Amino acid sequence: MARFFGRLWDRAQGKLDVVRICEKVFDELAVLNAEKNAKLLDVKNLHVATLMVYNSINKQLVGPHKDPPCMQVVKGKAEGFRDKGITQQEFRELIMEWVRMDLRLVLANKAAVAVLAAPLLAVTAKNAGRQVPRMRDAVDKVPTPLLFVVFSAGLMLLQDIRAGKQ
């Protein structure tokens, strides 16, 4: 159960989208290393890969533009790998380290959109339901705050679906 809620929390923050983006960029830029028999990202391509990831993140995730780390920060991290290459796991962890603060803003923006739009949708849906003769009694029995919660959760999920399709 904890695993399910952890995965749901990661999805709400946008971590799963970032992981998917990292895998796509890594597959595009990584080369097969003969001596290690594995795909590795060349240290020289780390800055390009980072820019590609941030470009995709800015296209897909809701919220303000996220700036990539400066060239000096990327060079500092690249020196730690010493031309041996970067595995996919190391690349993903590096990007997640740089994106961590931005993901909190993504979650806050998603929540703000859901909380601001849900009351309007709840009241509009309830008024529209009252116009239908056979539904009028059932709609009156459903409390508006319950509709508010349902619409809030639905809007949070719809934002995730939109980001996942791009």
C-alpha positions as CSV (number, residue, x, y, z in Angstrom):
1,M,0.0,0.0,0.0
2,A,2.9,2.4,0.9
3,R,4.4,1.6,-2.5
4,F,1.2,2.6,-4.3
5,F,0.9,5.9,-2.4
6,G,4.6,6.6,-3.0
7,R,4.2,6.0,-6.7
8,L,1.1,8.2,-6.7
9,W,3.0,11.0,-4.9
10,D,5.9,10.7,-7.4
11,R,3.4,11.0,-10.2
12,A,1.7,14.0,-8.7
13,Q,5.1,15.7,-8.4
14,G,6.0,14.9,-11.9
15,K,9.0,12.6,-11.0
16,L,7.7,9.9,-13.3
17,D,7.6,12.3,-16.2
18,V,11.2,13.4,-15.5
19,V,12.3,9.7,-15.3
20,R,10.7,9.0,-18.7
21,I,12.3,12.1,-20.2
22,C,15.7,11.1,-18.8
23,E,15.4,7.6,-20.3
24,K,14.5,9.0,-23.7
25,V,17.4,11.5,-23.8
26,F,19.8,8.9,-22.5
27,D,18.8,6.4,-25.2
28,E,19.2,9.1,-27.8
29,L,22.7,10.2,-26.8
30,A,24.3,7.2,-25.2
31,V,26.7,5.0,-27.1
32,L,27.6,1.4,-26.6
33,N,30.9,1.0,-24.6
34,A,32.7,-2.1,-25.8
35,E,34.8,-2.7,-22.7
36,K,31.9,-2.5,-20.3
37,N,29.4,-3.9,-22.7
38,A,26.8,-1.3,-21.7
39,K,25.4,1.9,-23.0
40,L,27.1,4.9,-21.4
41,L,26.6,8.7,-21.9
42,D,29.9,10.4,-22.8
43,V,30.9,13.0,-20.2
44,K,31.3,15.5,-23.1
45,N,27.6,15.1,-23.9
46,L,26.4,15.7,-20.3
47,H,25.6,19.4,-20.9
48,V,23.8,18.7,-24.1
49,A,21.8,15.9,-22.4
50,T,21.0,18.2,-19.5
51,L,19.7,20.9,-21.9
52,M,17.6,18.4,-23.8
53,V,16.0,17.1,-20.5
54,Y,15.2,20.7,-19.3
55,N,13.8,21.5,-22.7
56,S,11.4,18.6,-22.5
57,I,10.5,19.3,-18.9
58,N,9.6,22.9,-19.8
59,K,7.4,21.7,-22.7
60,Q,5.6,19.1,-20.7
61,L,5.2,20.1,-17.0
62,V,2.9,22.8,-15.9
63,G,4.4,25.9,-14.3
64,P,7.1,28.5,-14.8
65,H,10.1,27.9,-17.0
66,K,12.8,25.8,-15.2
67,D,16.3,26.9,-15.8
68,P,19.0,24.3,-16.4
69,P,22.1,24.3,-14.2
70,C,24.9,26.5,-15.5
71,M,27.9,25.2,-17.4
72,Q,30.2,25.3,-14.4
73,V,27.9,23.1,-12.3
74,V,27.7,20.6,-15.1
75,K,31.4,20.6,-15.6
76,G,31.9,20.1,-11.9
77,K,29.7,17.0,-12.0
78,A,31.3,15.8,-15.2
79,E,34.8,15.9,-13.6
80,G,33.6,13.4,-11.0
81,F,33.0,10.8,-13.7
82,R,36.5,11.3,-15.3
83,D,35.8,10.3,-18.9
84,K,34.6,6.8,-17.9
85,G,31.0,7.5,-19.0
86,I,27.7,7.9,-17.2
87,T,25.2,5.1,-16.7
88,Q,21.5,5.6,-17.1
89,Q,21.0,5.3,-13.3
90,E,23.7,7.9,-12.6
91,F,22.2,10.3,-15.2
92,R,18.7,9.9,-13.8
93,E,20.0,10.6,-10.2
94,L,22.0,13.6,-11.4
95,I,19.0,15.2,-13.2
96,M,16.7,14.4,-10.2
97,E,19.1,16.2,-7.9
98,W,19.0,19.3,-10.1
99,V,15.2,19.2,-10.7
100,R,14.1,18.4,-7.1
101,M,13.1,22.0,-6.2
102,D,11.3,22.6,-9.5
103,L,9.2,19.5,-8.9
104,R,7.8,21.0,-5.7
105,L,6.6,24.0,-7.8
106,V,5.0,21.7,-10.3
107,L,3.0,20.0,-7.6
108,A,2.0,23.4,-6.1
109,N,0.9,24.7,-9.6
110,K,-1.2,21.6,-10.2
111,A,-2.9,21.9,-6.9
112,A,-3.6,25.6,-7.4
113,V,-5.2,24.9,-10.7
114,A,-7.3,22.1,-9.3
115,V,-8.4,24.0,-6.2
116,L,-9.3,27.2,-8.1
117,A,-11.3,25.4,-10.8
118,A,-13.0,22.7,-8.8
119,P,-15.6,25.0,-7.0
120,L,-16.8,26.5,-10.3
121,L,-17.0,23.0,-11.9
122,A,-18.9,21.6,-8.8
123,V,-21.5,24.3,-8.7
124,T,-21.9,24.3,-12.5
125,A,-22.3,20.5,-12.6
126,K,-24.8,20.6,-9.7
127,N,-26.9,23.4,-11.4
128,A,-26.8,21.5,-14.7
129,G,-28.0,18.3,-13.0
130,R,-30.9,20.1,-11.4
131,Q,-32.1,21.0,-14.9
132,V,-32.6,17.3,-15.7
133,P,-36.0,16.2,-14.3
134,R,-35.2,12.7,-13.2
135,M,-31.8,13.6,-11.7
136,R,-33.0,16.6,-9.7
137,D,-33.6,14.7,-6.5
138,A,-30.4,12.8,-6.7
139,V,-28.3,15.9,-7.4
140,D,-29.8,17.7,-4.4
141,K,-28.8,14.9,-2.1
142,V,-25.1,15.0,-3.2
143,P,-23.3,17.6,-1.1
144,T,-21.4,20.3,-3.0
145,P,-18.2,19.8,-1.0
146,L,-18.1,16.2,-2.1
147,L,-18.3,17.3,-5.8
148,F,-15.6,19.8,-5.0
149,V,-13.2,17.0,-3.9
150,V,-14.1,14.8,-6.8
151,F,-13.5,17.6,-9.3
152,S,-10.2,18.5,-7.6
153,A,-8.9,14.9,-7.8
154,G,-10.1,14.7,-11.4
155,L,-8.3,17.9,-12.4
156,M,-5.1,16.7,-10.8
157,L,-5.3,13.4,-12.8
158,L,-6.2,15.2,-16.0
159,Q,-3.1,17.4,-15.8
160,D,-1.0,14.2,-15.4
161,I,-2.6,12.6,-18.5
162,R,-2.0,15.8,-20.5
163,A,1.7,15.8,-19.6
164,G,2.1,12.1,-20.2
165,K,0.8,12.2,-23.8
166,Q,3.3,14.8,-25.0
